[in-house]
């Protein structure tokens, strides 16, 4: 039985990227950036719009 994978592609900072994770905390985004950069991926990170003032910032992480 073949695997059915779905790649989500969006623009981050004007660059077309495959989304690795959405809704990541700042610490998680930094960890993913270090890991993906170590593995020779070009990483793009964008802050997601806040839904409320008391909610911490969340980030979208993608690779080109």
N, C-alpha and C positions, 0 to 999 in steps of 0.2 A: 504494500500500500504506500503510495507516494506521500511525502510530506506536503502540506499546503501552507506555504508561508506567504504572508502579506507584508510587503514593504510599504511603509508610509513615507511619502516624499513630500517635503515642504521647503519653502524658502526661509532661511535663517540669515539675517544680516545681508540679504540680497544674494545669497549663495544657495543653490539647490542642494538639499541634504536629505539623507535617509535618517529618519528619526530613531534615535536609540532609546530615549526615555523622555517622557513629559511629566511635569509635576515633581521634579527632583528638587530637593533642598539644596542650598548653596554648598554644603559639605559634600553631598552626593554628586553634584555636578562637577565639583573640583576633583573628586576621586575618579569619576568616569573620564574626565579630561586627561588626567595623568595616565590612566590605564590605556586609553585609546591612543594617545600620543606616543606612548612607549611602543605600541604595536603599529606605528607608522600610519595612523589615520589622521586626517586633517579634521579637527573638531571645531564646531561652531556652537556657541551657547547664547541663548536669548532669554531674557526675563519675561515671564508670562504676565499678563495684566492682572493686577490685584482685584480680588472680589470684595474685600473689606479692608478697612484700615488696620485692624488688629491681626490680620493674617500675615505670616511671614512670606517673603518673596519666594516664588517657585520658578524653576527654570526648565527650558526645553533644551535637550542635548542632541546634536545631530552630527553626522559625519558626511564628508563629501565623497 
